[in-house]
């Protein structure tokens, strides 16, 4: 088991470094906004996680790679101690990228030695549990690295591409159909097979009234029709807080849409600026925008229970996974009987169950094998730098 875990660990760590290959050291050190983090910080923080939660408690004669890293790369774990301010992560010109890479290599070697050592059965089980959590945590950051670097590169008038390969056009969108789900008393939450985060537990029964779910995601073309119909100027379509949000920020389109010199719509992508592909699923939408579009379309957003019911049924809709995270109308709150783990690791999800909404599915930036039907992603209503989109319900 330990050999298999080590192989999985090595693969996850290598993939994180592979994501940095198209980037310069300058790219890796910059922070485009307080909600995003520099790539260098992601590399160090994911390493900090293994050093702090595994090596510090299980390595004989533990010594930190650098004592200051315990503060610099702590994200939000109050149980660990002090933290460097999130909005100032882009000011950390030191340590340099070369030292962060050395930090990763050092921790990787020490984790390898720990896995190869003779440990009592209880410690082996604890190590396996913590290592699996750390790998899942790093996969979350792999997605964040892509969303954060996309936001960073979009700030440049050069509109540079992260990926040089051309972006293939999307296939023609299928006609939207409404797939009826009978609902009833269903079970939602993780079913016990494989890994899950604590916020997916416990599995429990919930009543879902009959509903219909759209057979696919909303496309760029459909959202463009909303814009051209004056959607951003019609207060009747918007939640009050959303209307204040778009008026305060002067918003008239999704975050990465812009017009070229000829007035044609363009979209900034990881492949650089591209003509707006009307068939491609819409991405980078806030809950406010998703809800306003749903009202305009004569529909609504699904609840997370409805989404999971559809995703686990034999007649599931298309595009449930792998395109974009889908907003639901459900507030991010604990399931009945939820209990956070003891200690600092108990801060992983539970303390964020306020003023956020649940997203379901996965996105084109989600690492392979990381998605599942019970996964509960969550963001504030105004977040739109993530790969978020719209699936309608009624």
C-alpha positions as CSV (number, residue, x, y, z in Angstrom):
1,X,0.0,0.0,0.0
2,X,2.8,2.4,0.9
3,X,4.5,1.9,-2.5
4,X,1.2,2.7,-4.3
5,X,0.7,5.8,-2.1
6,X,4.2,7.0,-2.9
7,X,3.6,6.5,-6.6
8,X,0.4,8.5,-6.4
9,X,2.1,11.2,-4.3
10,X,4.9,11.5,-6.8
11,X,2.5,11.8,-9.7
12,X,0.5,14.5,-8.0
13,X,3.6,16.5,-7.1
14,X,5.1,16.2,-10.6
15,X,1.8,17.4,-12.2
16,X,1.9,20.5,-10.0
17,X,5.4,21.4,-11.3
18,X,4.3,20.6,-14.9
19,X,1.7,23.3,-14.6
20,X,4.4,25.9,-14.1
21,X,6.4,25.0,-17.2
22,X,4.8,27.6,-19.5
23,X,5.5,30.3,-16.9
24,X,8.4,32.6,-16.1
25,X,9.6,33.2,-12.6
26,X,8.0,36.7,-12.9
27,X,4.7,35.1,-13.8
28,X,5.0,32.8,-10.7
29,X,5.6,35.6,-8.2
30,X,2.8,38.0,-9.2
31,X,-0.7,38.3,-7.5
32,X,-3.5,39.8,-9.6
33,X,-6.0,40.4,-6.8
34,X,-6.5,39.4,-3.1
35,X,-8.7,36.4,-3.9
36,X,-5.9,34.9,-6.2
37,X,-2.5,33.7,-5.1
38,X,0.9,33.7,-6.8
39,X,1.9,30.4,-8.4
40,X,5.0,30.4,-6.2
41,X,2.8,30.6,-3.1
42,X,0.7,27.6,-4.3
43,X,3.9,25.6,-4.8
44,X,5.1,26.4,-1.3
45,X,1.7,26.1,0.5
46,X,1.0,22.6,-0.9
47,X,4.4,21.6,0.4
48,X,3.8,23.3,3.7
49,X,0.7,21.1,4.1
50,X,2.7,17.9,4.0
51,X,5.5,19.3,6.2
52,X,3.1,20.7,8.8
53,X,0.5,18.0,9.0
54,X,2.6,14.9,8.3
55,X,6.4,15.5,8.9
56,X,6.0,17.7,11.9
57,X,4.0,15.0,13.8
58,X,5.5,11.8,12.4
59,X,9.1,12.4,11.3
60,X,11.7,11.4,13.9
61,X,13.9,14.4,14.8
62,X,11.7,16.8,12.8
63,X,13.3,20.1,11.8
64,X,11.5,22.5,9.4
65,X,13.1,23.3,6.1
66,X,12.8,27.0,7.1
67,X,11.2,28.2,10.4
68,X,9.6,31.2,8.7
69,X,7.8,29.1,6.2
70,X,5.4,28.0,8.9
71,X,3.9,31.5,8.9
72,X,4.6,32.5,5.3
73,X,2.7,29.6,3.7
74,X,0.0,29.0,6.3
75,X,-3.3,29.8,4.4
76,X,-6.1,30.0,7.0
77,X,-5.3,27.4,9.8
78,X,-5.7,29.4,13.0
79,X,-4.8,26.2,14.9
80,X,-1.3,26.3,13.4
81,X,-0.6,29.9,14.4
82,X,0.2,33.2,12.7
83,X,-0.3,33.7,8.9
84,X,1.1,36.1,6.3
85,X,-1.8,38.3,5.1
86,X,-3.5,36.8,2.0
87,X,-3.7,40.1,0.1
88,X,0.1,40.5,0.5
89,X,1.3,37.1,-0.9
90,X,2.4,38.9,-4.1
91,X,4.9,40.9,-2.1
92,X,6.9,37.8,-1.2
93,X,9.8,38.3,-3.6
94,X,11.7,36.0,-1.2
95,X,12.0,33.0,-1.1
96,X,12.9,32.9,-4.8
97,X,11.4,30.2,-7.0
98,X,14.7,28.2,-6.8
99,X,14.3,28.0,-3.1
100,X,10.6,27.0,-3.3
101,X,11.6,24.2,-5.7
102,X,14.3,23.1,-3.2
103,X,11.7,23.2,-0.5
104,X,9.4,20.9,-2.5
105,X,12.3,18.5,-3.3
106,X,13.3,18.3,0.4
107,X,9.8,17.6,1.7
108,X,9.3,15.1,-1.1
109,X,12.4,13.2,-0.2
110,X,11.5,13.2,3.5
111,X,7.9,11.9,2.8
112,X,9.5,9.2,0.7
113,X,11.7,8.1,3.6
114,X,8.8,8.2,6.0
115,X,6.8,6.0,3.6
116,X,9.7,3.5,3.4
117,X,10.2,3.3,7.1
118,X,8.9,0.7,9.5
119,X,5.8,2.1,11.3
120,X,3.2,0.6,13.6
121,X,-0.1,-0.2,11.9
122,X,-1.9,2.7,13.5
123,X,0.7,5.1,12.3
124,X,0.7,3.6,8.8
125,X,-3.1,4.1,8.6
126,X,-2.8,7.7,9.9
127,X,0.0,8.4,7.4
128,X,-2.1,7.0,4.5
129,X,-5.1,9.1,5.6
130,X,-3.1,12.3,5.9
131,X,-1.2,11.7,2.7
132,X,-4.4,11.1,0.7
133,X,-5.9,14.3,2.1
134,X,-2.8,16.2,1.2
135,X,-2.9,14.9,-2.4
136,X,-6.5,15.9,-2.7
137,X,-5.7,19.3,-1.3
138,X,-2.9,19.7,-3.8
139,X,-5.2,18.8,-6.7
140,X,-7.5,21.6,-5.5
141,X,-4.6,23.9,-5.8
142,X,-3.7,22.7,-9.2
143,X,-7.1,24.0,-10.4
144,X,-6.6,27.2,-8.5
145,X,-3.2,27.6,-10.2
146,X,-4.9,27.6,-13.6
147,X,-7.7,30.0,-12.5
148,X,-5.3,32.3,-10.8
149,X,-2.8,32.5,-13.6
150,X,-5.6,33.1,-16.1
151,X,-6.7,36.1,-14.1
152,X,-3.1,37.3,-13.9
153,X,-2.4,37.0,-17.6
154,X,-5.7,38.7,-18.4
155,X,-4.5,41.9,-16.7
156,X,-1.9,42.4,-19.5
157,X,-2.7,44.3,-22.7
158,X,-0.5,41.7,-24.4
159,X,-3.2,39.1,-23.5
160,X,-0.5,36.4,-23.5
161,X,-1.4,32.8,-23.8
162,X,-0.6,30.3,-21.1
163,X,-1.0,27.5,-23.6
164,X,0.5,28.0,-27.1
165,X,-1.6,25.2,-28.7
166,X,-4.6,26.5,-30.6
167,X,-8.0,26.2,-28.9
168,X,-10.2,23.9,-31.1
169,X,-13.7,25.2,-31.8
170,X,-16.5,23.7,-29.9
171,X,-18.9,21.3,-31.5
172,X,-22.4,22.7,-32.3
173,X,-24.5,22.9,-29.2
174,X,-27.3,20.3,-29.1
175,X,-30.8,21.6,-28.8
176,X,-31.6,22.3,-25.1
177,X,-34.1,19.7,-23.7
178,X,-35.8,19.5,-20.4
179,X,-35.2,16.1,-18.6
180,X,-37.8,15.3,-16.0
181,X,-36.6,13.9,-12.7
182,X,-39.3,12.4,-10.4
183,X,-37.4,13.2,-7.2
184,X,-38.9,11.8,-4.0
185,X,-37.0,10.9,-0.9
186,X,-33.4,10.5,-2.1
187,X,-30.0,10.1,-0.5
188,X,-27.3,12.7,-1.1
189,X,-23.7,12.9,0.2
190,X,-20.8,10.6,-0.2
191,X,-21.6,6.9,-0.5
192,X,-18.5,5.7,1.3
193,X,-16.6,4.5,-1.8
194,X,-13.2,6.2,-2.1
195,X,-12.1,9.5,-0.8
196,X,-14.3,12.4,0.2
197,X,-14.0,15.7,2.0
198,X,-15.8,16.1,5.4
199,X,-18.3,18.5,3.9
200,X,-19.7,15.7,1.8
201,X,-20.8,13.8,4.9
202,X,-22.9,12.4,6.3
203,X,-24.9,10.8,3.6
204,X,-28.6,11.6,4.4
205,X,-32.1,11.5,3.1
206,X,-33.7,14.5,1.6
207,X,-37.0,15.1,-0.2
208,X,-36.8,16.5,-3.7
209,X,-40.0,17.6,-5.5
210,X,-40.3,16.6,-9.2
211,X,-38.3,18.9,-11.4
212,X,-36.7,19.2,-14.8
213,X,-33.1,19.9,-15.5
214,X,-31.6,21.3,-18.7
215,X,-29.9,18.6,-20.9
216,X,-26.7,20.7,-21.2
217,X,-25.0,23.9,-20.0
218,X,-25.8,27.4,-21.2
219,X,-23.6,28.5,-24.1
220,X,-21.8,31.7,-24.9
221,X,-24.3,32.4,-27.7
222,X,-27.3,32.0,-25.4
223,X,-25.7,34.3,-22.8
224,X,-24.9,36.8,-25.6
225,X,-28.6,36.9,-26.4
226,X,-29.2,37.9,-22.8
227,X,-26.7,40.7,-23.0
228,X,-28.1,42.0,-26.3
229,X,-31.6,41.9,-24.8
230,X,-30.5,44.4,-22.2
231,X,-30.0,41.8,-19.4
232,X,-27.4,43.9,-17.6
233,X,-29.7,46.9,-17.7
234,X,-32.9,45.3,-16.4
235,X,-33.1,45.5,-12.6
236,X,-36.2,43.3,-12.6
237,X,-34.0,40.3,-13.4
238,X,-31.5,40.7,-10.7
239,X,-31.3,39.9,-7.0
240,X,-31.0,43.3,-5.1
241,X,-27.4,42.5,-4.0
242,X,-26.5,41.4,-7.5
243,X,-27.9,44.6,-9.1
244,X,-25.9,46.7,-6.7
245,X,-22.9,44.6,-7.5
246,X,-23.0,45.1,-11.3
247,X,-23.9,48.8,-10.9
248,X,-21.0,49.5,-8.5
249,X,-18.5,47.7,-10.7
250,X,-19.9,48.9,-14.0
251,X,-20.3,45.4,-15.4
252,X,-21.9,44.7,-18.7
253,X,-20.5,41.2,-19.7
254,X,-18.6,38.2,-18.3
255,X,-15.2,38.9,-16.8
256,X,-13.1,37.7,-19.8
257,X,-15.3,39.1,-22.6
258,X,-14.3,42.2,-24.5
259,X,-14.8,43.8,-27.9
260,X,-11.9,44.1,-30.4
261,X,-11.2,47.2,-32.5
262,X,-13.9,46.2,-35.0
263,X,-16.5,45.7,-32.2
264,X,-16.5,41.9,-32.4
265,X,-16.7,40.0,-29.2
266,X,-13.6,38.2,-28.0
267,X,-12.9,36.0,-25.0
268,X,-9.6,35.7,-23.1
269,X,-8.8,32.1,-22.5
270,X,-5.8,30.1,-21.4
271,X,-4.9,30.0,-25.1
272,X,-4.9,33.8,-25.2
273,X,-7.6,36.1,-26.8
274,X,-10.0,34.2,-29.0
275,X,-13.1,35.1,-31.1
276,X,-16.1,34.4,-28.9
277,X,-17.2,30.8,-29.7
278,X,-21.0,30.8,-29.5
279,X,-21.2,27.1,-29.1
280,X,-18.8,26.8,-26.1
281,X,-20.3,26.5,-22.6
282,X,-20.3,29.8,-20.8
283,X,-17.7,30.1,-18.1
284,X,-16.6,32.6,-15.4
285,X,-20.0,33.7,-14.3
286,X,-21.0,34.9,-10.8
287,X,-24.0,33.5,-9.0
288,X,-25.6,36.9,-9.5
289,X,-25.2,36.7,-13.3
290,X,-26.3,33.0,-13.3
291,X,-29.5,33.8,-11.4
292,X,-30.3,36.8,-13.6
293,X,-29.9,34.8,-16.7
294,X,-32.1,32.0,-15.3
295,X,-34.9,34.5,-14.6
296,X,-34.6,36.0,-18.1
297,X,-34.8,32.5,-19.6
298,X,-37.9,31.6,-17.6
299,X,-36.1,29.1,-15.4
300,X,-34.1,28.9,-12.2
301,X,-30.9,27.4,-10.8
302,X,-31.1,23.9,-9.5
303,X,-30.6,23.1,-5.8
304,X,-27.6,21.0,-5.0
305,X,-29.8,18.0,-4.1
306,X,-31.5,18.3,-7.5
307,X,-28.1,18.4,-9.2
308,X,-26.9,15.3,-7.4
309,X,-30.1,13.5,-8.0
310,X,-29.7,14.1,-11.7
311,X,-26.0,13.4,-11.8
312,X,-26.5,9.9,-10.2
313,X,-29.5,8.9,-12.2
314,X,-29.3,6.6,-15.2
315,X,-30.8,9.4,-17.4
316,X,-28.2,12.0,-16.4
317,X,-27.8,15.2,-18.4
318,X,-24.7,15.8,-20.5
319,X,-21.9,18.1,-19.5
320,X,-22.3,17.3,-15.7
321,X,-18.5,17.1,-15.4
322,X,-15.4,18.5,-17.0
323,X,-16.6,21.8,-18.5
324,X,-17.4,24.2,-15.7
325,X,-18.6,24.2,-12.1
326,X,-22.3,24.8,-12.0
327,X,-23.9,27.2,-9.6
328,X,-26.8,26.0,-7.5
329,X,-29.2,28.0,-5.5
330,X,-28.1,26.2,-2.3
331,X,-26.3,28.0,0.5
332,X,-23.1,26.3,1.6
333,X,-24.2,24.9,5.0
334,X,-23.5,21.7,7.0
335,X,-25.4,18.5,6.2
336,X,-27.5,17.2,9.2
337,X,-25.1,15.6,11.6
338,X,-21.9,17.1,10.1
339,X,-18.9,17.1,12.4
340,X,-15.6,18.7,11.7
341,X,-12.4,16.9,12.5
342,X,-10.5,17.7,15.7
343,X,-7.5,20.1,15.5
344,X,-6.4,22.4,12.7
345,X,-7.5,20.0,10.0
346,X,-11.0,20.5,11.2
347,X,-10.8,24.1,9.8
348,X,-10.6,22.7,6.2
349,X,-14.2,23.2,5.3
350,X,-16.6,23.7,8.2
351,X,-15.6,27.2,9.2
352,X,-16.5,28.5,5.7
353,X,-20.1,27.5,5.9
354,X,-21.4,31.1,5.8
355,X,-22.2,33.5,3.0
356,X,-21.2,31.1,0.2
357,X,-23.1,29.1,-2.4
358,X,-22.5,25.5,-3.6
359,X,-21.2,24.6,-7.0
360,X,-21.4,21.1,-8.4
361,X,-19.6,19.1,-11.1
362,X,-16.1,20.0,-12.2
363,X,-14.3,22.1,-14.8
364,X,-11.8,21.8,-17.6
365,X,-9.2,22.8,-15.0
366,X,-10.1,20.1,-12.5
367,X,-7.4,17.4,-12.3
368,X,-8.4,14.0,-13.8
369,X,-10.0,11.7,-11.2
370,X,-10.7,14.6,-8.7
371,X,-14.4,15.0,-9.5
372,X,-17.4,13.0,-8.1
373,X,-21.1,13.5,-7.9
374,X,-21.1,14.4,-4.1
375,X,-18.3,17.0,-4.4
376,X,-19.3,20.3,-2.9
377,X,-17.4,23.3,-4.2
378,X,-18.3,26.7,-2.8
379,X,-17.6,30.3,-3.5
380,X,-19.2,33.7,-2.6
381,X,-21.9,34.9,-4.9
382,X,-19.7,37.5,-6.6
383,X,-16.9,35.1,-7.5
384,X,-16.3,34.7,-11.2
385,X,-12.6,34.1,-11.9
386,X,-13.2,30.4,-11.4
387,X,-14.5,28.2,-14.2
388,X,-18.1,28.6,-13.2
389,X,-21.2,28.2,-15.5
390,X,-24.9,27.8,-15.7
391,X,-27.3,24.8,-15.8
392,X,-30.9,25.6,-15.7
393,X,-33.7,23.9,-13.8
394,X,-37.5,24.4,-13.6
